[in-house]
Amino acid sequence: MNPAENYILNQPEPYRNMLLHLQIIIENTIPEVELLYKYKIPFYYYKKRPFCFLNASHKNQFVDICFVRGNQISIHQDLLVIENRKKMASLRYKSLEQIDDEVLIEVTKNVIPLY
């Protein structure tokens, strides 16, 4: 099994369900993405370049989907978490119910033309 998939499957709840849900949305939205294990987290590559990664923060109790070129996202900026990052931006979730599939798909599709 892929180490990235192991990372997801070995997470405690509720992180595992949120990560699995994000994985399904990303892979259905962009079938060409490749799920790799980089920097000890699941990292999606698109056209052989870093696209986004998934991270479970147990300390802060959230799951992040962080887009590498997040600073160039032109929609849903009010929902993006930038913090102290110059290029990356995240959608952050504390529960499965918080994940808005439509927003996630729109943001993901907004990043695709940047590659």
DSSP file (Angstrom, degrees, kcal/mol; ACC not computed):
  #  RESIDUE AA STRUCTURE BP1 BP2  ACC     N-H-->O    O-->H-N    N-H-->O    O-->H-N    TCO  KAPPA ALPHA  PHI   PSI    X-CA   Y-CA   Z-CA
    1    1 A M              0   0    0      0, 0.0     5,-0.0     0, 0.0     0, 0.0   0.000 360.0 360.0 360.0 145.6    0.0    0.0    0.0
    2    2 A N     >  -     0   0    0      1,-0.1     4,-2.2     4,-0.0     3,-0.3  -0.376 360.0-130.3 -59.5 133.0    1.1    3.6   -0.8
    3    3 A P  H  > S+     0   0    0      0, 0.0     4,-2.3     0, 0.0    -1,-0.1   0.825 109.2  57.0 -58.3 -30.9    2.6    5.3    2.3
    4    4 A A  H  > S+     0   0    0      2,-0.2     4,-1.9     1,-0.2     5,-0.1   0.908 107.4  47.1 -65.6 -41.0    0.3    8.3    1.7
    5    5 A E  H  > S+     0   0    0     -3,-0.3     4,-2.9     2,-0.2     5,-0.2   0.884 109.8  53.6 -67.0 -38.0   -2.7    6.0    1.9
    6    6 A N  H  X S+     0   0    0     -4,-2.2     4,-2.2     2,-0.2    -2,-0.2   0.912 105.4  54.3 -60.8 -42.3   -1.2    4.4    5.1
    7    7 A Y  H  < S+     0   0    0     -4,-2.3     4,-0.3     1,-0.2    -2,-0.2   0.938 112.8  43.1 -55.3 -48.2   -0.9    7.9    6.6
    8    8 A I  H >< S+     0   0    0     -4,-1.9     3,-1.3     1,-0.2    -2,-0.2   0.943 115.5  46.9 -64.9 -49.3   -4.6    8.5    5.9
    9    9 A L  H 3< S+     0   0    0     -4,-2.9    -1,-0.2     1,-0.3    -2,-0.2   0.759 109.0  55.7 -67.9 -25.0   -5.9    5.1    7.1
   10   10 A N  T 3< S+     0   0    0     -4,-2.2    -1,-0.3    -5,-0.2    -2,-0.2   0.415  83.5 107.5 -89.4   2.3   -3.8    5.2   10.3
   11   11 A Q  S <  S-     0   0    0     -3,-1.3     5,-0.1    -4,-0.3     2,-0.1  -0.541  72.5-119.0 -76.9 144.4   -5.3    8.5   11.5
   12   12 A P    >>  -     0   0    0      0, 0.0     4,-1.5     0, 0.0     3,-0.7  -0.376  52.1 -56.0 -73.6 162.6   -7.7    8.4   14.4
   13   13 A E  T 34 S+     0   0    0      1,-0.3     0, 0.0     2,-0.2     0, 0.0  -0.521 118.9  26.0 -72.6 147.9  -11.2    9.6   13.9
   14   14 A P  T 3> S+     0   0    0      0, 0.0     4,-1.9     0, 0.0    -1,-0.3  -0.990 121.2  56.8 -87.5  -0.3  -12.5   12.2   13.0
   15   15 A Y  H <> S+     0   0    0     -3,-0.7     4,-2.9     1,-0.2     5,-0.2   0.892 102.5  55.8 -60.5 -42.5   -9.3   12.9   11.0
   16   16 A R  H  X S+     0   0    0     -4,-1.5     4,-2.7     1,-0.2     5,-0.2   0.932 108.6  46.3 -58.5 -48.5   -9.4    9.7    9.0
   17   17 A N  H  > S+     0   0    0      1,-0.2     4,-2.2     2,-0.2    -1,-0.2   0.897 113.9  48.7 -63.2 -40.2  -13.0   10.3    7.7
   18   18 A M  H  X S+     0   0    0     -4,-1.9     4,-2.5     2,-0.2    -1,-0.2   0.933 113.4  46.8 -65.1 -44.8  -12.2   13.9    6.8
   19   19 A L  H  X S+     0   0    0     -4,-2.9     4,-2.6     2,-0.2    -2,-0.2   0.907 112.2  50.1 -64.3 -42.1   -9.0   12.9    4.9
   20   20 A L  H  X S+     0   0    0     -4,-2.7     4,-2.3    -5,-0.2    -1,-0.2   0.907 110.9  50.1 -61.8 -41.3  -10.7   10.1    3.1
   21   21 A H  H  X S+     0   0    0     -4,-2.2     4,-2.3    -5,-0.2    -2,-0.2   0.936 111.6  47.2 -63.0 -46.6  -13.4   12.5    2.0
   22   22 A L  H  X S+     0   0    0     -4,-2.5     4,-2.7     1,-0.2     5,-0.2   0.897 110.2  54.2 -61.7 -40.1  -10.9   15.1    0.8
   23   23 A Q  H  X S+     0   0    0     -4,-2.6     4,-2.5     1,-0.2     5,-0.2   0.923 108.8  48.0 -59.8 -45.6   -9.0   12.3   -1.1
   24   24 A I  H  X S+     0   0    0     -4,-2.3     4,-2.0     2,-0.2     5,-0.2   0.923 113.0  47.9 -62.5 -45.0  -12.2   11.2   -2.9
   25   25 A I  H  X S+     0   0    0     -4,-2.3     4,-2.2     2,-0.2     5,-0.2   0.943 114.3  45.5 -62.9 -48.2  -13.1   14.8   -3.9
   26   26 A I  H  X S+     0   0    0     -4,-2.7     4,-2.6     1,-0.2    -2,-0.2   0.938 115.1  46.4 -62.0 -47.4   -9.6   15.6   -5.2
   27   27 A E  H  < S+     0   0    0     -4,-2.5    -1,-0.2    -5,-0.2    -2,-0.2   0.803 115.1  46.7 -70.2 -28.5   -9.2   12.4   -7.1
   28   28 A N  H  < S+     0   0    0     -4,-2.0    -1,-0.2    -5,-0.2    -2,-0.2   0.813 114.5  47.4 -79.1 -30.5  -12.6   12.7   -8.7
   29   29 A T  H  < S+     0   0    0     -4,-2.2    -2,-0.2     1,-0.3    -3,-0.2   0.881 129.3  21.3 -76.2 -39.3  -12.1   16.3   -9.6
   30   30 A I    ><  +     0   0    0     -4,-2.6     3,-2.0    -5,-0.2    -1,-0.3  -0.766  66.3 179.7-130.5  85.6   -8.6   15.8  -11.1
   31   31 A P  T 3  S+     0   0    0      0, 0.0    -1,-0.1     0, 0.0    -4,-0.1   0.724  78.6  65.7 -60.0 -20.1   -8.2   12.1  -12.1
   32   32 A E  T 3  S+     0   0    0      2,-0.1    15,-0.3    15,-0.0    -5,-0.1   0.551  76.2 112.2 -80.8  -7.0   -4.7   12.8  -13.4
   33   33 A V    <   -     0   0    0     -3,-2.0     2,-0.5    -7,-0.2    13,-0.2  -0.290  58.7-142.9 -67.9 153.5   -3.3   13.7   -9.9
   34   34 A E  E     -A   45   0A   0     11,-2.5    11,-2.4     2,-0.0     2,-0.7  -0.977   7.2-140.8-119.5 125.4   -0.7   11.4   -8.3
   35   35 A L  E     +A   44   0A   0     -2,-0.5     2,-0.2     9,-0.2     9,-0.2  -0.763  32.0 168.0 -88.7 116.7   -0.8   10.8   -4.6
   36   36 A L  E     -A   43   0A   0      7,-2.8     7,-3.0    -2,-0.7     2,-0.7  -0.728  38.5-118.5-120.2 170.7    2.7   10.6   -3.2
   37   37 A Y  E     +A   42   0A   0     -2,-0.2     2,-0.4     5,-0.2     3,-0.1  -0.917  46.4 158.0-114.0 103.6    4.1   10.6    0.3
   38   38 A K  E >   +A   41   0A   0      3,-2.0     3,-1.9    -2,-0.7    -2,-0.0  -0.963  62.5   4.6-128.3 142.3    6.4   13.7    0.7
   39   39 A Y  T 3  S-     0   0    0     -2,-0.4    -1,-0.1     1,-0.3    -2,-0.0   0.798 128.1 -64.1  56.3  29.7    7.5   15.5    3.8
   40   40 A K  T 3  S+     0   0    0      1,-0.2    -1,-0.3    -3,-0.1    -3,-0.0   0.706 120.0  87.4  67.5  23.8    5.7   12.8    5.9
   41   41 A I  E <  S-A   38   0A   0     -3,-1.9    -3,-2.0    14,-0.1     2,-0.3  -0.961  90.6 -86.4-143.0 160.3    2.3   13.8    4.6
   42   42 A P  E     -A   37   0A   0      0, 0.0    12,-2.4     0, 0.0     2,-0.4  -0.556  49.1-173.5 -68.5 127.1    0.1   12.9    1.6
   43   43 A F  E     -AB  36  53A   0     -7,-3.0    -7,-2.8    -2,-0.3     2,-0.4  -0.986  14.6-145.1-130.3 123.3    1.0   15.2   -1.3
   44   44 A Y  E     -AB  35  52A   0      8,-3.6     7,-3.0    -2,-0.4     8,-1.2  -0.724  12.1-161.5 -89.6 136.1   -0.8   15.4   -4.6
   45   45 A Y  E     -AB  34  50A   0    -11,-2.4   -11,-2.5    -2,-0.4     2,-0.4  -0.939   3.3-167.1-115.0 139.3    1.2   16.1   -7.7
   46   46 A Y  E >  S- B   0  49A   0      3,-2.9     3,-1.5    -2,-0.4   -13,-0.1  -0.995  78.7  -5.0-127.7 126.5   -0.3   17.4  -10.9
   47   47 A K  T 3  S-     0   0    0     -2,-0.4    -1,-0.2   -15,-0.3   -14,-0.1   0.885 131.0 -59.9  53.7  40.8    1.7   17.3  -14.2
   48   48 A K  T 3  S+     0   0    0      1,-0.2    -1,-0.3    -3,-0.1   -15,-0.0   0.606 118.5 106.4  66.5  15.5    4.6   16.1  -12.1
   49   49 A R  E <  S-B   46   0A   0     -3,-1.5    -3,-2.9    66,-0.0    -1,-0.2  -0.932  83.4 -89.3-123.8 149.6    4.5   19.3   -9.9
   50   50 A P  E     +B   45   0A   0      0, 0.0    -5,-0.2     0, 0.0     3,-0.1  -0.321  48.6 165.7 -57.8 129.7    3.4   19.8   -6.3
   51   51 A F  E     -     0   0A   0     -7,-3.0    17,-2.3     1,-0.4    18,-0.5   0.785  55.3 -30.1-112.1 -59.2   -0.3   20.6   -6.3
   52   52 A C  E     -BC  44  67A   0     -8,-1.2    -8,-3.6    15,-0.3    -1,-0.4  -0.982  50.5-145.8-158.4 162.1   -1.7   20.3   -2.8
   53   53 A F  E     -BC  43  66A   0     13,-2.1    13,-2.6    -2,-0.3     2,-0.4  -0.943  11.4-133.0-134.5 160.2   -1.2   18.3    0.4
   54   54 A L  E     + C   0  65A   0    -12,-2.4     2,-0.4    -2,-0.3    11,-0.2  -0.907  25.2 179.5-111.0 136.9   -3.4   16.9    3.2
   55   55 A N  E     - C   0  64A   0      9,-2.2     9,-2.9    -2,-0.4     2,-0.6  -0.991  19.7-153.7-142.8 132.1   -2.4   17.4    6.8
   56   56 A A  E     - C   0  63A   0     -2,-0.4     2,-0.9     7,-0.2     7,-0.2  -0.921  10.8-162.5-103.2 117.0   -4.0   16.3   10.1
   57   57 A S  E  >> + C   0  62A   0      5,-2.9     5,-1.7    -2,-0.6     4,-1.1  -0.837  12.0 177.1-100.6  99.5   -3.1   18.6   12.9
   58   58 A H  T  45S+     0   0    0     -2,-0.9    -1,-0.2     3,-0.2     5,-0.0   0.880  80.0  55.8 -69.3 -37.3   -4.0   16.7   16.1
   59   59 A K  T  45S+     0   0    0      1,-0.2    -1,-0.2    -3,-0.2    -2,-0.1   0.926 119.9  29.8 -61.0 -46.2   -2.6   19.5   18.3
   60   60 A N  T  45S-     0   0    0      2,-0.1    -1,-0.2     0, 0.0    -2,-0.2   0.459 107.4-126.8 -95.7  -1.9   -4.9   22.1   16.7
   61   61 A Q  T  <5 +     0   0    0     -4,-1.1     2,-0.3     1,-0.2    -3,-0.2   0.920  66.7 104.1  59.3  54.4   -7.7   19.6   15.9
   62   62 A F  E   < -C   57   0A   0     -5,-1.7    -5,-2.9     2,-0.0     2,-0.4  -0.970  61.4-128.9-150.7 166.8   -8.2   20.3   12.2
   63   63 A V  E     -CD  56  93A   0     30,-2.8    30,-2.8    -2,-0.3     2,-0.4  -0.980  25.2-157.6-118.4 134.5   -7.5   18.9    8.8
   64   64 A D  E     -CD  55  92A   0     -9,-2.9    -9,-2.2    -2,-0.4     2,-0.5  -0.886  16.2-165.1-110.8 139.0   -5.9   21.1    6.1
   65   65 A I  E     -CD  54  91A   0     26,-2.2    26,-2.1    -2,-0.4     2,-0.5  -0.968  25.1-166.0-116.0 112.3   -5.9   20.8    2.4
   66   66 A C  E     -CD  53  90A   0    -13,-2.6   -13,-2.1    -2,-0.5     2,-0.5  -0.868  11.3-148.8-109.3 123.7   -3.2   23.2    1.4
   67   67 A F  E >   -CD  52  89A   0     22,-3.1     3,-1.6    -2,-0.5    22,-1.6  -0.788   8.9-145.1 -93.4 126.9   -2.8   24.3   -2.2
   68   68 A V  T 3  S+     0   0    0    -17,-2.3     3,-0.3    -2,-0.5    -1,-0.1   0.871 102.7  38.3 -60.0 -40.4    0.8   25.1   -3.2
   69   69 A R  T >  S+     0   0    0    -18,-0.5     3,-2.0     1,-0.2    -1,-0.3  -0.143  78.8 133.5-101.4  37.6   -0.2   28.0   -5.5
   70   70 A G  G X   +     0   0    0     -3,-1.6     3,-1.5     1,-0.3    18,-0.3   0.737  58.2  69.3 -62.2 -26.2   -2.9   29.1   -3.1
   71   71 A N  G 3  S+     0   0    0     16,-2.9    -1,-0.3    -3,-0.3    17,-0.1   0.650  98.8  53.2 -68.2 -12.1   -1.8   32.8   -3.3
   72   72 A Q  G <  S+     0   0    0     -3,-2.0     2,-0.3    15,-0.3    -1,-0.3   0.379  77.4 119.1-102.6   2.2   -3.1   32.7   -6.9
   73   73 A I    <   -     0   0    0     -3,-1.5    38,-0.1    -4,-0.2    34,-0.1  -0.534  43.3-169.4 -70.7 130.7   -6.6   31.4   -6.0
   74   74 A S        +     0   0    0     -2,-0.3     2,-0.3    33,-0.1     3,-0.2   0.446  59.2  63.3-104.5  -1.5   -9.1   34.0   -7.1
   75   75 A I  S    S+     0   0    0      1,-0.2    35,-0.0    32,-0.1    -2,-0.0  -0.867  99.8  12.8-123.9 158.4  -12.3   32.5   -5.5
   76   76 A H    >>  +     0   0    0     -2,-0.3     3,-1.9     1,-0.1     4,-0.7   0.795  67.6 155.5  51.8  34.9  -13.5   31.9   -2.0
   77   77 A Q  G >4  +     0   0    0      1,-0.3     3,-0.6     2,-0.2    -1,-0.1   0.785  65.6  65.6 -61.7 -26.4  -10.6   33.9   -0.6
   78   78 A D  G 34 S+     0   0    0      1,-0.2    -1,-0.3     3,-0.0    -2,-0.1   0.688 104.1  46.0 -68.2 -17.4  -12.7   34.5    2.6
   79   79 A L  G <4 S+     0   0    0     -3,-1.9    13,-0.5     2,-0.0     2,-0.2   0.548  92.0 100.9 -99.5 -11.3  -12.5   30.8    3.3
   80   80 A L    <<  -     0   0    0     -4,-0.7     2,-0.6    -3,-0.6    11,-0.2  -0.544  61.5-146.4 -82.3 140.0   -8.7   30.4    2.7
   81   81 A V  B     +E   90   0A   0      9,-2.8     9,-2.4    -2,-0.2    -2,-0.0  -0.924  28.0 161.1-104.7 121.1   -6.2   30.3    5.5
   82   82 A I    >   +     0   0    0     -2,-0.6     3,-1.7     7,-0.2    -1,-0.2   0.773  10.3 164.9-107.6 -39.1   -2.9   31.9    4.6
   83   83 A E  T 3  S-     0   0    0      1,-0.2    -1,-0.1     3,-0.0     6,-0.0  -0.317  75.9 -20.4  53.1-127.1   -1.3   32.6    8.0
   84   84 A N  T 3  S+     0   0    0     -2,-0.0     2,-0.3     2,-0.0    -1,-0.2   0.018 107.2 116.7-100.4  28.1    2.4   33.3    7.6
   85   85 A R    <   -     0   0    0     -3,-1.7     0, 0.0     3,-0.2     0, 0.0  -0.753  48.8-161.3-100.2 143.6    2.7   31.7    4.2
   86   86 A K  S    S+     0   0    0     -2,-0.3    -1,-0.1     3,-0.0    -3,-0.0   0.818  88.4  13.0 -89.5 -34.4    3.7   33.6    1.0
   87   87 A K  S    S+     0   0    0     -5,-0.1   -16,-2.9   -17,-0.1   -15,-0.3   0.711 109.6  77.0-116.1 -28.3    2.5   31.1   -1.6
   88   88 A M        -     0   0    0    -18,-0.3     2,-0.3   -19,-0.2   -20,-0.2  -0.541  47.9-177.5 -93.4 153.0    0.3   28.5    0.0
   89   89 A A  E     -D   67   0A   0    -22,-1.6   -22,-3.1    -2,-0.2     2,-0.3  -0.991  10.2-153.6-145.7 146.8   -3.3   28.7    1.2
   90   90 A S  E     -DE  66  81A   0     -9,-2.4    -9,-2.8    -2,-0.3     2,-0.5  -0.832  19.3-141.6-121.9 154.3   -5.5   26.1    2.9
   91   91 A L  E     -D   65   0A   0    -26,-2.1   -26,-2.2    -2,-0.3     2,-0.4  -0.979  34.8-157.5-103.9 129.3   -9.0   25.1    3.4
   92   92 A R  E     -D   64   0A   0     -2,-0.5     2,-0.4   -13,-0.5   -28,-0.2  -0.912  11.9-173.3-120.2 135.5   -9.3   24.0    7.0
   93   93 A Y  E     -D   63   0A   0    -30,-2.8   -30,-2.8    -2,-0.4     3,-0.1  -0.977  22.1-175.5-132.5 139.7  -11.9   21.7    8.6
   94   94 A K  S    S+     0   0    0     -2,-0.4     2,-0.3   -32,-0.2    -1,-0.1   0.476  80.3  19.0-106.3  -8.3  -12.6   20.7   12.1
   95   95 A S  S >> S-     0   0    0    -32,-0.1     3,-0.7     1,-0.1     4,-0.5  -0.985  75.8-113.1-155.2 160.6  -15.4   18.2   11.2
   96   96 A L  G >4 S+     0   0    0     -2,-0.3     3,-1.1     1,-0.2    -1,-0.1   0.861 115.9  59.5 -62.2 -36.3  -16.6   16.2    8.2
   97   97 A E  G 34 S+     0   0    0      1,-0.3    -1,-0.2    -3,-0.1    -4,-0.0   0.743  95.9  62.7 -67.1 -23.1  -19.8   18.3    8.2
   98   98 A Q  G <4 S+     0   0    0     -3,-0.7     2,-0.5     2,-0.1    -1,-0.3   0.715  78.0 102.5 -73.4 -21.1  -17.8   21.5    7.7
   99   99 A I    <<  -     0   0    0     -3,-1.1     2,-0.9    -4,-0.5     3,-0.1  -0.522  58.5-160.1 -72.4 117.4  -16.5   20.3    4.3
  100  100 A D     >  -     0   0    0     -2,-0.5     4,-2.5     1,-0.2     3,-0.2  -0.861   0.3-162.9 -97.9 103.0  -18.4   22.0    1.6
  101  101 A D  H  > S+     0   0    0     -2,-0.9     4,-2.7     1,-0.2     5,-0.2   0.868  87.1  54.5 -56.4 -40.5  -17.8   19.8   -1.5
  102  102 A E  H  > S+     0   0    0      2,-0.2     4,-2.4     1,-0.2    -1,-0.2   0.921 110.2  45.3 -62.6 -45.1  -18.9   22.5   -3.9
  103  103 A V  H  > S+     0   0    0     -3,-0.2     4,-2.8     2,-0.2     5,-0.2   0.931 113.3  50.7 -63.5 -46.0  -16.4   25.0   -2.5
  104  104 A L  H  X S+     0   0    0     -4,-2.5     4,-2.5     1,-0.2    -2,-0.2   0.914 112.3  46.5 -59.5 -44.6  -13.6   22.5   -2.5
  105  105 A I  H  X S+     0   0    0     -4,-2.7     4,-2.6    -5,-0.2    -1,-0.2   0.913 112.8  49.7 -65.1 -43.1  -14.3   21.5   -6.1
  106  106 A E  H  X S+     0   0    0     -4,-2.4     4,-1.6    -5,-0.2    -2,-0.2   0.916 113.0  46.2 -63.1 -43.3  -14.5   25.1   -7.2
  107  107 A V  H  X S+     0   0    0     -4,-2.8     4,-1.2     2,-0.2    -2,-0.2   0.928 113.0  50.0 -64.9 -44.5  -11.2   26.0   -5.5
  108  108 A T  H >X S+     0   0    0     -4,-2.5     4,-1.4    -5,-0.2     3,-0.6   0.924 111.6  47.6 -59.4 -46.1   -9.5   22.9   -6.9
  109  109 A K  H 3< S+     0   0    0     -4,-2.6    -1,-0.2     1,-0.2    -2,-0.2   0.797 106.9  58.5 -66.9 -27.6  -10.7   23.7  -10.4
  110  110 A N  H 3< S+     0   0    0     -4,-1.6    -1,-0.2    -5,-0.2    -2,-0.2   0.782 106.8  47.9 -70.6 -27.5   -9.5   27.3  -10.0
  111  111 A V  H X< S+     0   0    0     -4,-1.2     3,-2.0    -3,-0.6     4,-0.2   0.804  93.2  77.6 -83.0 -31.1   -5.9   26.1   -9.3
  112  112 A I  G >< S+     0   0    0     -4,-1.4     3,-2.0     1,-0.3    -1,-0.2   0.865  88.0  55.8 -50.9 -47.6   -5.7   23.7  -12.3
  113  113 A P  G 3  S+     0   0    0      0, 0.0    -1,-0.3     0, 0.0    -2,-0.1   0.661  93.0  72.6 -64.2 -11.9   -5.1   26.4  -14.9
  114  114 A L  G <         0   0    0     -3,-2.0    -2,-0.2     1,-0.2    -3,-0.1   0.526 360.0 360.0 -78.1  -3.7   -2.1   27.6  -12.9
  115  115 A Y    <         0   0    0     -3,-2.0    -1,-0.2    -4,-0.2    -3,-0.1   0.401 360.0 360.0-109.5 360.0   -0.2   24.5  -14.1
